[in-house]
């Protein structure tokens, strides 16, 4: 059992017989009243999104997940196919289970498949960073510095990130998968 204040992105806990994955966790202190935890959660099995407010001291039961190294092979409709890198066994995960994580999937990317105690595949854990090519962005602004406000760039998978003004189409960038932010040029 852990307190709600300890929940971070990616953690999975059990509540009312459902497995919930933390997508976003925010410590909020309103002007009056007590501090609360505002969280965006996803029901791992149903794929539905839930916004929940909890007291920081509220207890939840973390679910232990077993992890297996795998490689992303391809997508087929709304299903994504992964291969266990040691046994070569293939696994299928739906778009609903992956949600925004699908935007970071590049061919042959190494991920961790997550399984419950009873062997049910419930999702993936992405690497901390991925390298992607910029598919579309505004032209470079002359005289722009790295400290500028930035501009939106669409990556080759459809992911949109804010990048510095000097980034051009075709540049390869390192993207932080936890926050969905630009880290550096590759």
HELIX and SHEET records of a PDB file:
HELIX    1   1 UNK A    4  UNK A    6  5                                   3    
HELIX    2   2 UNK A   95  UNK A   98  1                                   4    
HELIX    3   3 UNK A   99  UNK A  104  5                                   6    
SHEET    1   A 6 UNK A   2  UNK A   3  0                                        
SHEET    2   A 6 UNK A  59  UNK A  62 -1                                        
SHEET    3   A 6 UNK A  12  UNK A  15 -1                                        
SHEET    4   A 6 UNK A  18  UNK A  29 -1                                        
SHEET    5   A 6 UNK A  35  UNK A  43 -1                                        
SHEET    6   A 6 UNK A  49  UNK A  55 -1                                        
SHEET    1   B 5 UNK A  90  UNK A  94  0                                        
SHEET    2   B 5 UNK A  79  UNK A  84 -1                                        
SHEET    3   B 5 UNK A  66  UNK A  76 -1                                        
SHEET    4   B 5 UNK A 110  UNK A 115 -1                                        
SHEET    5   B 5 UNK A 121  UNK A 125 -1                                        
SHEET    1   C 5 UNK A 160  UNK A 163  0                                        
SHEET    2   C 5 UNK A 151  UNK A 155 -1                                        
SHEET    3   C 5 UNK A 129  UNK A 137 -1                                        
SHEET    4   C 5 UNK A 172  UNK A 176 -1                                        
SHEET    5   C 5 UNK A 181  UNK A 185 -1                                        
END                                                                             
